[in-house]
Amino acid sequence: MKATMKKSMQQIMSLAWQFIKRNGYSRSEALHTAWLNYKLKTEMAKKIVKFYYKKVDGTLREAFGTLKNSLVTTIGINDHRRTNETLQMYFDTERNEWRCFKKANVLVIA
């Protein structure tokens, strides 16, 4: 239990530092957004989650997504592609396809 918590904290702090360096966030903004990303990812691993994020064009997007294998109906992620650490992939249950958003743009988990 202690080792998994330590690893989780390392991931959160690393993501927060990424937001500070790349997006110019303050330390509190970066930590808040990193925690939101961590909570969203852990919840999507268990069930379908309603969340909001800001799209690249500035509009607000409501999404229903999951990462749970039993709820994903299609195979869409190619394992041979290099992953982008600034993006969060999720399976959109409304459109039945894989989508992504910038981790820095997540706003609310509903």
ABEGO torsion letter per residue (X at the ends): XAAAAAAAAAAAAAAAAAAAAAAGBBAAAAAAAAAAAAAAAAAAAABBBBBBBBBAAGBBBBBBBBABAAABABBABBAABBBBAABBBBBBAAAGBBBBBBAAABABBX
